[in-house]
Amino acid sequence: MRLKCYSLFLIILSFLCLHSAALQSNPLPDTLAKYSNEELLDRAFSTHKTFYLEYLEKRKLSVDETKLLYQDLGRMLISEGKLDSALVYYNKLDSLAINTDDLTNEVVAKLSIAELHYRKKEYKKSQMVFEAAQPLIEKLPEGMNKVLSKAEYSYFYYLSGKFDLFIEQNLKNLQEINKIEESKALKGVDLDFLWMGKSVLINFIAHGYTMKEDFASAEKYLNESKAIIEKHFPDDLYSSSLMRKLAFGQLYLFKKEFDKAIPYLQEVINLGDSLSFKEYQYKARVFLAIVNYQQGNYKEALKQAETAIHSQVAVADYIDFEMEALRYAYLSSKELGATEKALEYSRLFIEQDAAMNDNRKSNFINSFINNLEVNKLEEDIKSTSNSNHLLRYGLIGFGILTVVLLLFSFYQASENKAIRARIEEYMDQMDNEAVDEATIVVPLKKERRTNEQRGSQANEEIDDKTNKILDKLTEFEHSNLFVDSRMSLSYLASYLGTNTITLSKIINTFKEMNFNDYINGLRIRYIIDRIKNEPQFEQYKISYLAEVSGFSSHSIFSKAFKKSTGVTPSQFLDYLKDEGR
């Protein structure tokens, strides 16, 4: 979804001048020497093949032509997933821009190099290059190039999960573009550049709203982007169109409107085949795997997931597409009964999960955001009066902040103490209940019935049929069948040889809870036992723990865990790590 603001200009220019040729596929000639520079560019854009541009590089070009060529080559190589080759050309562009005092191209090069290092998971290098671009962007003259550079710059807010900040910055960028448009100072190709840039920027905003699950706002902005393209570029088949189609597919996937998502995602895959936009195609395949799995089409889900795994592209995105492809390959294989495949993809998922250094990535992003805010604060301070009033207010603010931090620290310490007490109470309860195998884990803070007379009366009324069902329930509690995500009251009743009404009544009477709490309690005890006895489980993500214990989602697992233990899964894991268990 990245916006290459200056190379985008080249796309628009070639699109306007070579529109008809851009929809055709040209065969590779025996020799390229007979083609002019313009013809080579034409063929490169119409076929999306880099060898035309690589041949053009060998010719004698002006400095400006060379810079444009490096941008084109870098952009095409990124779309093909050839990151190291793209890095070579953007480094060439950076050196050439520095040597010729070309601030605009230096910004393009540095932002692109920062992104490439991020895709390659070289976070420290990415941070260094990206921070070097920050002061250069501020020096750019006002206009479209500066606005779109700011948009490119804001993408790192998205990567950190700061979706509100990402949306806010790009709404400001959109306001600036609207002012430029209203001034009517641009004409011809420059005006087309503005419309295309505006369309892509609106896609950015829509994507931020999708990630926030504000679907109404996301759809509104996507339709605005679509209207701009249909009005000004009705035959557009370049990255802006694919970006929008993928955004619609993702929006409907997140909204769980799967039938609406499929046509958009399939179209991205089809266009990706013809235009070599491998990154968009890769993302669409992962999304299609998720859609098909949710619809119960496990064979197609596995096909799309495996294709994505084998054609993996390094992307810079908040969503970890590599992990999602492995996850749905595993889940689909499991549903299809392909045991060997399921085990293999499960192993790959766990290995990849363990290998990921989330803290390193998180620290990079958080420190980066903090640096941005510090820099903005410093600029604000420089632009205001350095009077004693400012200093006095600053000291007062610092004093208030110190008091707030102390109070927060005290509150946090008290809360941590309370959390530890709840966990220790729960662990003691588990140990005590282990003595009585017929008793299962119940939510903390729920008092057991202690009326001996009622208990005695209930025991007298237990008939043989009830006794048999209770015995079978005890066996069920030790069988781990409850981790099957399909487990339901009717399924268990059938398994125990009774009906749902009788089983529900027995569970309510003798287990003192409803069916859902009963199953969830078993699952929570099961996963806690595994965490305690298998140390590697402490390192797994909560989403994986939820899946292993039979919950259908991270959120349902967390809610059930809190209800049973009184604390969240994260707090429980932190406690175990602190205790060295």
C-alpha positions as CSV (number, residue, x, y, z in Angstrom):
1,M,0.0,0.0,0.0
2,R,3.0,2.2,0.0
3,L,2.9,5.5,-1.8
4,K,5.9,6.3,-4.0
5,C,5.0,9.9,-4.6
6,Y,7.6,10.9,-7.2
7,S,7.7,7.6,-9.1
8,L,3.9,7.8,-9.1
9,F,4.2,10.9,-11.2
10,L,6.1,8.8,-13.8
11,I,3.3,6.3,-13.8
12,I,0.7,9.0,-14.4
13,L,2.8,10.6,-17.2
14,S,3.3,7.3,-19.0
15,F,-0.3,6.4,-18.4
16,L,-1.5,9.6,-20.1
17,C,0.9,9.5,-23.0
18,L,1.0,5.8,-23.7
19,H,-2.5,4.8,-22.6
20,S,-3.4,2.4,-25.4
21,A,0.0,0.7,-25.4
22,A,-0.2,0.2,-21.7
23,L,-2.9,-2.4,-22.1
24,Q,-1.0,-4.6,-24.5
25,S,1.8,-7.1,-24.0
26,N,4.8,-6.8,-26.2
27,P,7.0,-9.7,-27.1
28,L,10.7,-9.6,-26.2
29,P,12.6,-8.4,-29.3
30,D,15.7,-10.1,-30.6
31,T,17.6,-6.9,-30.0
32,L,16.8,-3.8,-28.0
33,A,19.2,-1.6,-29.8
34,K,16.7,-0.4,-32.4
35,Y,14.3,1.0,-29.9
36,S,14.5,4.7,-28.8
37,N,14.5,5.6,-25.1
38,E,10.8,6.5,-25.2
39,E,10.0,3.1,-26.8
40,L,12.0,1.2,-24.1
41,L,10.1,3.1,-21.4
42,D,6.8,2.3,-23.2
43,R,7.6,-1.4,-23.2
44,A,8.8,-1.4,-19.6
45,F,5.5,0.2,-18.4
46,S,3.2,-1.9,-20.7
47,T,4.8,-5.2,-19.8
48,H,6.2,-4.3,-16.3
49,K,9.5,-5.9,-17.3
50,T,12.7,-4.5,-15.8
51,F,15.1,-5.7,-18.5
52,Y,14.0,-2.8,-20.8
53,L,15.0,-0.3,-18.1
54,E,18.2,-2.2,-17.3
55,Y,19.1,-2.0,-21.0
56,L,18.3,1.7,-21.0
57,E,20.7,2.3,-18.1
58,K,23.5,1.3,-20.4
59,R,22.8,4.2,-22.7
60,K,24.1,7.7,-22.3
61,L,21.5,9.5,-20.3
62,S,21.3,13.0,-18.7
63,V,21.6,13.2,-14.9
64,D,17.8,13.9,-14.6
65,E,17.0,11.0,-16.9
66,T,19.2,8.7,-14.8
67,K,17.4,9.7,-11.6
68,L,14.0,9.0,-13.1
69,L,15.3,5.6,-14.4
70,Y,16.6,4.6,-10.9
71,Q,13.2,5.5,-9.4
72,D,11.4,3.3,-12.1
73,L,13.8,0.4,-11.6
74,G,13.6,0.6,-7.8
75,R,9.8,0.7,-7.8
76,M,9.4,-2.2,-10.3
77,L,11.9,-4.4,-8.4
78,I,10.1,-3.8,-5.1
79,S,6.8,-4.9,-6.7
80,E,8.6,-8.1,-7.8
81,G,10.0,-8.8,-4.4
82,K,13.6,-8.2,-5.4
83,L,14.5,-6.1,-2.4
84,D,18.3,-6.3,-2.7
85,S,18.3,-5.2,-6.3
86,A,15.9,-2.4,-5.5
87,L,18.1,-1.3,-2.7
88,V,21.1,-1.0,-5.1
89,Y,19.2,1.4,-7.3
90,Y,17.8,3.6,-4.5
91,N,21.3,3.8,-3.0
92,K,22.5,5.0,-6.5
93,L,19.7,7.5,-6.6
94,D,20.6,8.7,-3.1
95,S,24.3,9.2,-4.0
96,L,23.5,11.0,-7.2
97,A,20.9,13.3,-5.5
98,I,23.4,14.2,-2.8
99,N,26.1,15.0,-5.4
100,T,23.8,17.2,-7.4
101,D,22.1,18.9,-4.4
102,D,18.8,17.5,-5.4
103,L,16.7,17.6,-2.2
104,T,13.6,16.1,-3.8
105,N,15.2,12.9,-5.1
106,E,17.2,12.6,-1.9
107,V,13.9,12.4,0.1
108,V,12.6,9.8,-2.4
109,A,15.7,7.7,-2.1
110,K,15.9,7.8,1.7
111,L,12.2,7.0,2.3
112,S,12.5,4.1,-0.1
113,I,15.7,2.8,1.4
114,A,14.1,3.0,4.9
115,E,11.2,1.0,3.7
116,L,13.4,-1.6,2.1
117,H,15.4,-2.1,5.3
118,Y,12.1,-2.5,7.2
119,R,10.8,-5.1,4.7
120,K,14.1,-7.0,5.2
121,K,13.5,-6.8,9.0
122,E,16.7,-4.6,9.4
123,Y,14.9,-2.3,11.8
124,K,18.0,-0.4,13.1
125,K,19.1,0.5,9.6
126,S,15.5,1.5,8.7
127,Q,15.4,3.8,11.7
128,M,18.6,5.5,10.9
129,V,17.8,6.2,7.3
130,F,14.2,7.2,8.1
131,E,15.2,9.7,10.7
132,A,17.7,11.1,8.2
133,A,14.8,11.8,5.9
134,Q,12.8,13.7,8.5
135,P,14.6,17.1,8.4
136,L,14.9,16.9,4.6
137,I,11.1,16.6,4.2
138,E,10.7,19.8,6.2
139,K,13.0,21.6,3.8
140,L,11.0,20.7,0.7
141,P,9.1,23.6,-0.9
142,E,5.3,23.7,-0.3
143,G,3.3,21.7,-2.8
144,M,2.3,18.2,-3.8
145,N,5.7,16.6,-3.4
146,K,5.9,17.7,0.2
147,V,2.4,16.6,1.0
148,L,2.9,13.2,-0.5
149,S,6.3,12.9,1.3
150,K,4.5,13.5,4.6
151,A,2.0,10.8,3.7
152,E,4.9,8.3,3.0
153,Y,6.4,9.4,6.2
154,S,3.2,8.7,8.2
155,Y,3.2,5.1,7.1
156,F,5.4,4.3,10.1
157,Y,2.6,5.3,12.4
158,Y,0.5,2.6,10.7
159,L,3.3,0.0,11.2
160,S,3.3,0.7,14.9
161,G,-0.4,0.3,15.2
162,K,-1.0,4.0,15.9
163,F,-4.0,4.1,13.5
164,D,-5.5,7.2,15.1
165,L,-2.2,9.1,14.5
166,F,-1.9,7.7,11.0
167,I,-5.5,8.8,10.1
168,E,-5.0,12.3,11.7
169,Q,-1.8,13.0,9.8
170,N,-3.3,12.0,6.4
171,L,-6.5,14.0,7.0
172,K,-4.2,17.0,7.4
173,N,-2.4,16.0,4.2
174,L,-5.8,15.7,2.4
175,Q,-6.7,19.2,3.6
176,E,-3.5,20.5,2.1
177,I,-4.2,18.8,-1.3
178,N,-7.7,20.2,-1.3
179,K,-6.3,23.7,-0.8
180,I,-3.9,23.2,-3.8
181,E,-6.8,21.9,-5.9
182,E,-9.0,24.9,-4.9
183,S,-6.3,27.3,-5.8
184,K,-6.6,26.2,-9.5
185,A,-2.9,26.7,-9.9
186,L,-2.3,23.3,-11.5
187,K,-3.2,22.3,-15.1
188,G,-2.6,19.4,-17.4
189,V,-0.3,16.7,-16.2
190,D,0.3,18.4,-12.8
191,L,-3.5,18.4,-12.2
192,D,-3.7,14.7,-13.1
193,F,-0.8,14.1,-10.7
194,L,-2.8,15.8,-7.9
195,W,-5.9,13.7,-8.6
196,M,-4.0,10.5,-8.6
197,G,-2.1,11.5,-5.4
198,K,-5.4,12.5,-3.8
199,S,-6.9,9.1,-4.6
200,V,-4.0,7.2,-3.1
201,L,-4.0,9.4,0.0
202,I,-7.7,8.8,0.5
203,N,-6.9,5.0,0.3
204,F,-4.5,5.5,3.1
205,I,-7.2,7.1,5.3
206,A,-9.7,4.4,4.4
207,H,-7.1,1.7,5.3
208,G,-6.5,3.3,8.7
209,Y,-10.3,3.3,9.4
210,T,-10.5,-0.4,8.4
211,M,-7.8,-1.3,10.9
212,K,-9.7,0.6,13.6
213,E,-12.9,-1.3,12.5
214,D,-14.7,1.9,11.7
215,F,-16.1,0.3,8.6
216,A,-18.6,3.1,7.7
217,S,-15.8,5.7,7.5
218,A,-13.5,3.3,5.6
219,E,-16.2,2.5,3.0
220,K,-17.0,6.2,2.6
221,Y,-13.3,7.1,1.8
222,L,-12.8,4.1,-0.5
223,N,-15.8,5.2,-2.5
224,E,-14.4,8.7,-2.7
225,S,-11.1,7.3,-4.1
226,K,-13.0,5.1,-6.5
227,A,-15.0,8.1,-7.8
228,I,-11.8,10.1,-8.5
229,I,-10.3,7.3,-10.5
230,E,-13.4,6.5,-12.4
231,K,-13.8,10.2,-13.3
232,H,-10.3,11.0,-14.3
233,F,-8.6,7.7,-15.0
234,P,-11.3,5.2,-16.0
235,D,-8.9,2.7,-17.5
236,D,-6.4,2.8,-14.7
237,L,-4.7,-0.6,-14.1
238,Y,-1.8,0.5,-12.1
239,S,-1.0,0.3,-8.4
240,S,-3.6,2.8,-7.3
241,S,-6.4,0.6,-8.7
242,L,-5.0,-2.6,-7.2
243,M,-4.5,-0.8,-3.9
244,R,-8.1,0.2,-3.8
245,K,-9.4,-3.2,-4.9
246,L,-7.3,-4.9,-2.2
247,A,-8.6,-2.3,0.3
248,F,-12.2,-3.1,-0.6
249,G,-11.5,-6.9,-0.2
250,Q,-9.9,-6.4,3.2
251,L,-12.7,-4.1,4.3
252,Y,-15.4,-6.7,3.5
253,L,-13.3,-9.5,5.0
254,F,-13.0,-7.5,8.3
255,K,-16.8,-6.9,8.1
256,K,-17.3,-10.6,7.6
257,E,-19.2,-9.9,4.3
258,F,-17.2,-12.7,2.7
259,D,-19.2,-12.9,-0.6
260,K,-18.4,-9.2,-1.2
261,A,-14.7,-9.7,-0.4
262,I,-14.0,-12.6,-2.8
263,P,-14.6,-10.8,-6.2
264,Y,-12.2,-7.9,-5.2
265,L,-9.5,-10.2,-3.9
266,Q,-9.8,-12.5,-6.9
267,E,-9.5,-9.5,-9.3
268,V,-6.3,-8.4,-7.5
269,I,-4.8,-11.9,-8.1
270,N,-5.8,-11.8,-11.7
271,L,-4.4,-8.3,-12.3
272,G,-1.3,-9.3,-10.3
273,D,-0.6,-12.1,-12.8
274,S,-0.8,-9.7,-15.8
275,L,0.9,-6.7,-14.2
276,S,3.4,-8.4,-11.9
277,F,2.3,-6.6,-8.8
278,K,3.3,-9.5,-6.6
279,E,2.9,-7.8,-3.3
280,Y,-0.8,-7.0,-3.7
281,Q,-1.3,-10.5,-5.2
282,Y,0.4,-12.1,-2.1
283,K,-1.8,-10.2,0.3
284,A,-4.9,-11.0,-1.6
285,R,-4.1,-14.8,-1.5
286,V,-3.7,-14.7,2.3
287,F,-7.0,-12.8,2.6
288,L,-8.7,-15.3,0.3
289,A,-7.4,-18.2,2.4
290,I,-9.0,-16.6,5.5
291,V,-12.3,-15.9,3.6
292,N,-12.6,-19.5,2.3
293,Y,-11.7,-21.0,5.7
294,Q,-14.5,-18.9,7.3
295,Q,-16.9,-20.1,4.7
296,G,-16.0,-23.8,5.3
297,N,-14.3,-24.1,1.8
298,Y,-11.2,-25.7,3.4
299,K,-9.7,-27.1,0.1
300,E,-9.7,-23.7,-1.5
301,A,-8.4,-22.1,1.7
302,L,-5.5,-24.5,1.8
303,K,-4.7,-23.9,-1.9
304,Q,-4.6,-20.1,-1.4
305,A,-2.6,-20.4,1.8
306,E,0.0,-22.7,0.3
307,T,0.4,-20.6,-2.9
308,A,1.0,-17.6,-0.6
309,I,3.6,-19.5,1.4
310,H,5.5,-20.6,-1.7
311,S,5.3,-17.2,-3.3
312,Q,6.1,-15.2,-0.1
313,V,6.9,-11.5,-0.6
314,A,8.5,-9.4,2.1
315,V,6.0,-6.7,3.0
316,A,6.0,-3.8,5.4
317,D,2.6,-4.1,7.1
318,Y,1.1,-4.2,10.6
319,I,-0.6,-7.5,9.6
320,D,1.9,-10.4,9.6
321,F,0.9,-12.0,6.4
322,E,3.6,-14.8,6.7
323,M,2.1,-15.9,10.0
324,E,-1.5,-15.7,8.7
325,A,-0.6,-17.9,5.7
326,L,0.9,-20.5,7.9
327,R,-2.0,-20.3,10.4
328,Y,-4.7,-20.9,7.8
329,A,-2.7,-23.6,6.0
330,Y,-2.6,-25.4,9.3
331,L,-6.2,-24.9,10.2
332,S,-7.4,-25.9,6.7
333,S,-5.2,-29.0,6.7
334,K,-6.6,-30.0,10.0
335,E,-10.2,-29.6,8.8
336,L,-9.4,-31.7,5.7
337,G,-7.9,-34.5,7.8
338,A,-4.5,-34.0,6.2
339,T,-2.6,-34.8,9.4
340,E,1.0,-34.6,8.1
341,K,0.4,-31.2,6.5
342,A,-1.3,-29.9,9.6
343,L,1.6,-31.0,11.8
344,E,4.1,-29.5,9.3
345,Y,2.4,-26.1,9.1
346,S,1.8,-26.1,12.9
347,R,5.5,-26.7,13.4
348,L,6.5,-23.9,11.0
349,F,4.0,-21.6,12.6
350,I,5.4,-22.3,16.1
351,E,9.0,-22.0,14.9
352,Q,8.3,-18.7,13.2
353,D,6.5,-17.4,16.2
354,A,9.4,-18.3,18.5
355,A,11.9,-16.8,16.1
356,M,10.1,-13.5,15.8
357,N,11.7,-10.8,17.9
358,D,8.6,-8.8,18.7
359,N,10.3,-6.7,21.4
360,R,13.0,-5.6,19.0
361,K,10.4,-4.5,16.4
362,S,8.2,-2.9,19.1
363,N,11.2,-1.1,20.6
364,F,12.2,0.3,17.2
365,I,8.7,1.5,16.5
366,N,8.0,3.0,20.0
367,S,11.3,4.8,20.1
368,F,10.7,6.1,16.7
369,I,7.3,7.5,17.6
370,N,8.8,9.0,20.7
371,N,11.5,10.6,18.7
372,L,9.0,12.1,16.3
373,E,7.0,13.6,19.2
374,V,10.2,15.0,20.9
375,N,11.2,16.6,17.6
376,K,7.8,18.2,17.2
377,L,7.9,19.5,20.8
378,E,11.4,21.0,20.2
379,E,10.2,22.8,17.1
380,D,7.2,24.2,18.9
381,I,9.4,25.4,21.8
382,K,11.8,27.1,19.3
383,S,8.9,28.8,17.6
384,T,7.5,30.3,20.8
385,S,8.7,32.9,23.3
386,N,11.6,31.9,25.5
387,S,10.2,34.0,28.3
388,N,10.4,33.2,32.0
389,H,6.7,32.5,31.9
390,L,7.3,29.5,29.6
391,L,10.0,28.2,31.9
392,R,7.8,28.6,35.0
393,Y,4.9,26.9,33.4
394,G,7.2,24.1,32.2
395,L,8.5,23.6,35.8
396,I,4.9,23.5,37.2
397,G,4.0,21.0,34.5
398,F,7.0,18.9,35.3
399,G,6.1,18.9,39.0
400,I,2.5,17.9,38.2
401,L,3.7,15.2,35.9
402,T,6.1,13.9,38.6
403,V,3.2,13.7,41.1
404,V,1.0,11.9,38.6
405,L,3.7,9.4,37.8
406,L,4.3,8.7,41.5
407,L,0.5,8.2,42.1
408,F,0.4,6.0,39.0
409,S,3.4,3.9,40.3
410,F,1.7,3.5,43.7
411,Y,-1.6,2.4,42.0
412,Q,0.3,0.0,39.7
413,A,2.1,-1.5,42.6
414,S,-1.2,-2.0,44.5
415,E,-2.8,-3.5,41.4
416,N,0.1,-5.9,40.8
417,K,-0.2,-7.0,44.4
418,A,-3.9,-7.7,44.0
419,I,-3.3,-9.6,40.7
420,R,-0.7,-11.8,42.4
421,A,-3.1,-12.5,45.3
422,R,-5.9,-13.5,42.8
423,I,-3.5,-15.8,40.9
424,E,-2.2,-17.4,44.0
425,E,-5.7,-17.9,45.3
426,Y,-6.6,-19.5,42.0
427,M,-3.5,-21.8,41.9
428,D,-4.3,-22.9,45.5
429,Q,-7.9,-23.6,44.5
430,M,-6.6,-25.7,41.5
431,D,-4.3,-27.7,43.8
432,N,-7.1,-28.3,46.3
433,E,-9.6,-29.3,43.6
434,A,-7.1,-31.8,42.1
435,V,-7.8,-34.0,45.2
436,D,-11.5,-34.3,44.2
437,E,-11.4,-35.5,40.5
438,A,-15.1,-34.9,40.1
439,T,-14.8,-31.2,40.8
440,I,-13.9,-28.8,38.0
441,V,-12.5,-25.3,38.0
442,V,-15.2,-22.7,38.6
443,P,-14.8,-18.9,38.2
444,L,-13.2,-17.2,41.1
445,K,-15.4,-15.0,43.3
446,K,-18.3,-17.4,42.7
447,E,-19.2,-18.9,46.0
448,R,-20.0,-22.6,46.2
449,R,-23.2,-23.8,47.7
450,T,-22.4,-24.9,51.2
451,N,-25.8,-25.8,52.5
452,E,-25.2,-29.3,53.9
453,Q,-28.9,-30.1,54.2
454,R,-29.5,-29.2,50.5
455,G,-26.5,-31.1,49.4
456,S,-27.6,-34.2,51.4
457,Q,-31.0,-34.0,49.9
458,A,-29.6,-33.7,46.4
459,N,-27.4,-36.8,47.0
460,E,-30.4,-38.8,48.1
461,E,-32.3,-37.9,44.9
462,I,-29.5,-39.0,42.6
463,D,-30.7,-42.0,40.5
464,D,-28.7,-44.6,38.6
465,K,-29.0,-42.7,35.3
466,T,-27.7,-39.5,36.8
467,N,-24.9,-41.3,38.5
468,K,-23.9,-42.9,35.2
469,I,-23.9,-39.5,33.5
470,L,-21.8,-38.0,36.3
471,D,-19.3,-40.8,35.9
472,K,-19.1,-40.2,32.2
473,L,-18.7,-36.5,32.8
474,T,-15.7,-37.3,35.0
475,E,-14.2,-39.4,32.2
476,F,-14.9,-36.6,29.7
477,E,-13.1,-34.1,32.0
478,H,-10.0,-36.2,31.8
479,S,-10.2,-37.0,28.1
480,N,-9.3,-33.5,26.7
481,L,-12.2,-33.9,24.2
482,F,-13.4,-30.5,25.4
483,V,-10.6,-28.7,23.5
484,D,-12.4,-29.5,20.2
485,S,-13.7,-26.1,19.0
486,R,-16.9,-27.8,17.8
487,M,-17.9,-29.0,21.3
488,S,-21.5,-28.0,22.1
489,L,-24.2,-29.1,24.5
490,S,-25.9,-31.3,21.8
491,Y,-22.5,-32.8,20.8
492,L,-21.7,-33.7,24.4
493,A,-25.2,-35.0,25.2
494,S,-24.9,-37.3,22.2
495,Y,-21.5,-38.4,23.3
496,L,-22.8,-39.2,26.8
497,G,-25.9,-41.0,25.5
498,T,-28.4,-38.5,26.9
499,N,-30.4,-35.5,25.8
500,T,-29.6,-31.8,26.1
501,I,-32.2,-31.0,28.7
502,T,-31.1,-33.7,31.1
503,L,-27.4,-32.9,30.6
504,S,-27.9,-29.1,31.1
505,K,-29.9,-29.8,34.3
506,I,-27.2,-32.1,35.7
507,I,-24.4,-29.6,34.9
508,N,-26.4,-26.8,36.5
509,T,-27.2,-28.8,39.6
510,F,-24.0,-30.7,40.2
511,K,-21.4,-28.5,38.6
512,E,-23.1,-25.3,39.8
513,M,-22.7,-23.5,36.4
514,N,-24.1,-23.4,32.9
515,F,-22.7,-25.5,30.0
516,N,-20.5,-22.7,28.5
517,D,-18.8,-21.9,31.9
518,Y,-18.4,-25.6,32.5
519,I,-16.6,-26.2,29.1
520,N,-14.6,-23.0,29.4
521,G,-13.5,-23.9,32.9
522,L,-12.1,-27.2,31.7
523,R,-10.3,-25.5,28.8
524,I,-8.8,-22.9,31.1
525,R,-7.6,-25.5,33.6
526,Y,-6.2,-27.6,30.6
527,I,-4.1,-24.7,29.2
528,I,-2.9,-23.6,32.6
529,D,-1.7,-27.2,33.3
530,R,0.2,-27.1,30.0
531,I,1.7,-23.7,30.7
532,K,2.9,-24.9,34.1
533,N,4.3,-28.2,32.9
534,E,5.6,-27.3,29.5
535,P,7.8,-24.1,29.8
536,Q,7.7,-23.4,26.1
537,F,4.0,-22.5,26.3
538,E,4.9,-19.4,28.3
539,Q,6.5,-18.0,25.1
540,Y,3.6,-18.6,22.8
541,K,1.2,-15.9,21.7
542,I,-2.2,-15.7,23.4
543,S,-3.9,-16.3,20.1
544,Y,-2.1,-19.7,19.8
545,L,-3.0,-20.6,23.5
546,A,-6.6,-19.9,22.7
547,E,-6.5,-22.1,19.6
548,V,-4.8,-25.0,21.4
549,S,-7.4,-24.9,24.2
550,G,-10.4,-25.0,21.8
551,F,-11.5,-21.3,21.8
552,S,-12.6,-19.8,18.5
553,S,-11.0,-16.4,19.1
554,H,-8.4,-14.5,21.1
555,S,-11.1,-12.3,22.7
556,I,-13.4,-15.1,23.8
557,F,-10.4,-16.9,25.3
558,S,-9.3,-13.8,27.2
559,K,-12.8,-13.2,28.5
560,A,-13.2,-16.8,29.7
561,F,-9.7,-16.7,31.3
562,K,-10.5,-13.5,33.2
563,K,-13.8,-15.0,34.4
564,S,-12.2,-18.2,35.6
565,T,-9.1,-16.8,37.1
566,G,-9.8,-13.1,37.9
567,V,-6.9,-12.0,35.8
568,T,-6.0,-11.7,32.1
569,P,-3.9,-14.3,30.2
570,S,-1.1,-11.7,29.9
571,Q,-1.1,-11.0,33.7
572,F,-1.0,-14.7,34.4
573,L,1.9,-15.3,32.1
574,D,3.8,-12.4,33.6
575,Y,3.2,-13.8,37.1
576,L,4.7,-17.2,36.1
577,K,7.7,-15.6,34.5
578,D,8.3,-13.5,37.6
579,E,8.0,-16.6,39.8
580,G,10.3,-18.6,37.6
581,R,7.8,-21.4,37.2
